[in-house]
Amino acid sequence: QVQLVESGGGSVQAGGSLRLSCSVSGREVRTATMGWYRQAPGKQREAVAFIFINGGTSYPDSVKGRFTISRDNAGNAVFLQMSSLKPEDTANYFCSLRSDGIGYWGQGTQVTVSS
């Protein structure tokens, strides 16, 4: 059974940084596409970072240069380093694992950025 558990969310002032963690069990992160998504109240869930099996990464323009996704194969975890945070980054952040056409999600961790 694949399980993803996020941690590291919290409240921070604009311009600050946070590091989110996603601990994975049941599947090796190096064998799957791992991603971070976020969802703000009243808005659709949006992707903010991906790391692929080959180690390549992808970001939307809204977070490029501010967010960095990384992977710890030995610890079977994925991280999202967020810097220069803005109030519009406030959302519930979810970790995802996609493999063999199946997607798995964590329960989310809340990030709140105050101005």
C-alpha positions as a printed NumPy array, in Angstrom:
array([[  0.   ,   0.   ,   0.   ],
       [  1.402,   3.366,  -1.036],
       [  1.295,   6.089,   1.603],
       [  2.491,   9.677,   1.444],
       [  2.802,  11.866,   4.525],
       [  3.563,  15.573,   4.227],
       [  5.06 ,  17.758,   6.931],
       [  6.74 ,  21.113,   7.311],
       [  3.879,  23.484,   6.679],
       [  3.233,  26.491,   8.846],
       [  2.865,  30.241,   8.961],
       [  5.528,  32.586,   7.649],
       [  5.802,  36.223,   6.681],
       [  6.151,  37.29 ,   3.072],
       [  9.715,  36.881,   1.896],
       [ 10.32 ,  33.961,   4.21 ],
       [ 11.096,  30.324,   3.507],
       [  9.676,  26.918,   4.33 ],
       [ 10.74 ,  23.373,   3.508],
       [  8.054,  20.781,   3.007],
       [  8.768,  17.084,   3.334],
       [  6.945,  14.084,   1.92 ],
       [  7.741,  10.71 ,   3.411],
       [  6.746,   7.799,   1.165],
       [  6.161,   4.133,   1.913],
       [  5.108,   1.313,  -0.341],
       [  6.914,   2.585,  -3.436],
       [ 10.387,   3.895,  -4.141],
       [ 10.35 ,   7.581,  -5.028],
       [ 13.16 ,   7.087,  -7.56 ],
       [ 10.866,   4.847,  -9.639],
       [  7.975,   7.297,  -9.918],
       [  7.102,  10.816, -10.948],
       [  6.832,  12.819,  -7.774],
       [  5.024,  16.114,  -7.551],
       [  3.837,  18.869,  -5.285],
       [  0.463,  20.494,  -5.779],
       [ -1.383,  23.201,  -3.904],
       [ -4.976,  24.203,  -3.454],
       [ -6.204,  27.476,  -2.042],
       [ -9.797,  27.927,  -0.81 ],
       [-12.178,  28.32 ,  -3.727],
       [ -9.491,  27.513,  -6.296],
       [ -8.534,  24.465,  -8.313],
       [ -5.605,  22.327,  -7.319],
       [ -2.491,  23.355,  -9.249],
       [  0.867,  21.731,  -9.774],
       [  3.895,  23.576,  -8.42 ],
       [  6.767,  21.135,  -8.953],
       [  7.663,  17.766, -10.446],
       [ 10.694,  15.548, -10.257],
       [ 10.915,  12.764, -12.783],
       [ 12.544,   9.352, -12.698],
       [ 15.589,  10.705, -14.544],
       [ 15.98 ,  13.468, -11.97 ],
       [ 14.702,  16.236, -14.196],
       [ 12.445,  18.844, -12.675],
       [  9.647,  21.098, -13.85 ],
       [  7.973,  24.183, -12.404],
       [  5.26 ,  26.568, -13.519],
       [  6.267,  30.183, -14.041],
       [  4.459,  31.219, -10.848],
       [  7.073,  29.489,  -8.652],
       [ 10.086,  29.09 , -10.942],
       [ 13.211,  30.414,  -9.275],
       [ 11.575,  30.386,  -5.835],
       [ 10.665,  26.715,  -5.308],
       [ 12.97 ,  23.726,  -5.587],
       [ 11.913,  20.088,  -5.532],
       [ 14.407,  17.434,  -4.502],
       [ 14.47 ,  13.747,  -3.769],
       [ 16.23 ,  11.592,  -1.185],
       [ 16.361,   8.112,  -2.619],
       [ 17.908,   6.544,   0.463],
       [ 15.313,   8.07 ,   2.767],
       [ 12.525,   7.591,   0.238],
       [ 11.341,  11.157,   0.606],
       [ 10.704,  14.229,  -1.505],
       [ 11.132,  17.829,  -0.451],
       [  9.918,  21.23 ,  -1.572],
       [ 12.126,  24.146,  -0.618],
       [ 10.135,  27.362,  -0.884],
       [ 11.741,  30.783,  -0.658],
       [ 10.682,  34.371,  -1.272],
       [  7.194,  33.324,  -0.272],
       [  4.268,  35.526,  -1.2  ],
       [  0.764,  35.791,   0.29 ],
       [ -0.578,  34.195,  -2.894],
       [  1.421,  31.054,  -2.073],
       [ -0.981,  30.436,   0.811],
       [ -2.605,  27.041,   0.23 ],
       [ -2.799,  23.445,   1.309],
       [  0.173,  21.668,  -0.254],
       [ -0.08 ,  18.048,  -1.353],
       [  2.552,  15.522,  -2.318],
       [  1.779,  13.131,  -5.159],
       [  3.263,   9.966,  -6.6  ],
       [  2.373,   8.763, -10.083],
       [  3.389,   5.39 , -11.399],
       [  1.907,   2.961, -13.927],
       [ -0.952,   5.364, -14.563],
       [ -2.013,   5.453, -10.944],
       [ -1.817,   8.527,  -8.735],
       [ -1.446,   8.635,  -4.981],
       [ -1.852,  11.638,  -2.702],
       [ -0.916,  12.679,   0.773],
       [ -3.273,  14.399,   3.184],
       [ -1.716,  17.836,   2.695],
       [  0.062,  20.392,   4.823],
       [ -1.082,  23.991,   5.214],
       [  1.154,  26.904,   4.263],
       [  0.074,  30.4  ,   5.246],
       [  2.027,  33.458,   4.125],
       [  1.159,  36.777,   5.723],
       [  1.945,  40.177,   4.265]])
